[in-house]
Amino acid sequence: VDPGEIEELAELDSIEVNEKEVAMAESLVVSLTADFQPEKYSDEYREQVMALIQMKADGEEIAAPEAPSEAPKVIDIMAALEASVAAAKEARSNHPAQKSAQKSKRKSGGAASGGAASRGAVAAAAKRPTATKASIKQAAKKSSKKRAAAKKKAATKRAAKSA
């Protein structure tokens, strides 16, 4: 194959590589270069075919191996998906950020108190000794969604009253 015919290689001209990277690549190639030693490798398939030919030449009867009679295992994709979703919901309900959000919700009387409960969930997530940025962000994201939902509900009520 002519390298000029390979479209991906034409795009390589636009890539800039510094001298250190080229030197490192060259040293890697040199360190991994070795003489080909065919005795290290064997063609197992050829050996098996040659053994069968020898058996046939000696007059031995060759019996083909029986195919496994076990029926292939068919996977019910919908059942697997439902089980996966159930496991994800279960794992989500056991998540520490979810538990702390539920505790703070109970303490504050639910989402009616506005952003205080959701800020409490974020603060609780941040105070945990195993808190990670991701768990804190997740708690903050959930609280902002709750605030947005509460604002939308309040706006809907105001619009219904004024109408």
ChimeraX attribute file (.defattr): number of C-alpha atoms within 10 A of each C-alpha:
attribute: neighborCount
match mode: 1-to-1
recipient: residues
	/A:1	5
	/A:2	5
	/A:3	9
	/A:4	9
	/A:5	9
	/A:6	10
	/A:7	9
	/A:8	10
	/A:9	10
	/A:10	11
	/A:11	9
	/A:12	9
	/A:13	9
	/A:14	7
	/A:15	6
	/A:16	7
	/A:17	9
	/A:18	7
	/A:19	9
	/A:20	9
	/A:21	10
	/A:22	11
	/A:23	11
	/A:24	11
	/A:25	12
	/A:26	11
	/A:27	12
	/A:28	11
	/A:29	11
	/A:30	10
	/A:31	9
	/A:32	7
	/A:33	9
	/A:34	8
	/A:35	5
	/A:36	7
	/A:37	7
	/A:38	7
	/A:39	6
	/A:40	6
	/A:41	7
	/A:42	9
	/A:43	7
	/A:44	9
	/A:45	9
	/A:46	10
	/A:47	11
	/A:48	11
	/A:49	11
	/A:50	12
	/A:51	12
	/A:52	15
	/A:53	14
	/A:54	12
	/A:55	13
	/A:56	12
	/A:57	10
	/A:58	9
	/A:59	9
	/A:60	11
	/A:61	10
	/A:62	10
	/A:63	6
	/A:64	6
	/A:65	6
	/A:66	6
	/A:67	6
	/A:68	7
	/A:69	6
	/A:70	6
	/A:71	6
	/A:72	7
	/A:73	6
	/A:74	6
	/A:75	8
	/A:76	8
	/A:77	9
	/A:78	9
	/A:79	10
	/A:80	11
	/A:81	11
	/A:82	11
	/A:83	12
	/A:84	12
	/A:85	12
	/A:86	12
	/A:87	12
	/A:88	12
	/A:89	12
	/A:90	11
	/A:91	10
	/A:92	13
	/A:93	13
	/A:94	11
	/A:95	12
	/A:96	16
	/A:97	24
	/A:98	17
	/A:99	16
	/A:100	19
	/A:101	23
	/A:102	17
	/A:103	17
	/A:104	20
	/A:105	19
	/A:106	12
	/A:107	11
	/A:108	16
	/A:109	11
	/A:110	15
	/A:111	18
	/A:112	12
	/A:113	13
	/A:114	16
	/A:115	16
	/A:116	17
	/A:117	25
	/A:118	27
	/A:119	17
	/A:120	21
	/A:121	26
	/A:122	24
	/A:123	16
	/A:124	20
	/A:125	27
	/A:126	18
	/A:127	11
	/A:128	14
	/A:129	7
	/A:130	9
	/A:131	14
	/A:132	12
	/A:133	10
	/A:134	10
	/A:135	19
	/A:136	20
	/A:137	14
	/A:138	16
	/A:139	25
	/A:140	20
	/A:141	14
	/A:142	18
	/A:143	23
	/A:144	15
	/A:145	13
	/A:146	17
	/A:147	20
	/A:148	14
	/A:149	13
	/A:150	17
	/A:151	13
	/A:152	12
	/A:153	12
	/A:154	12
	/A:155	12
	/A:156	11
	/A:157	12
	/A:158	11
	/A:159	10
	/A:160	9
	/A:161	8
	/A:162	6
	/A:163	6
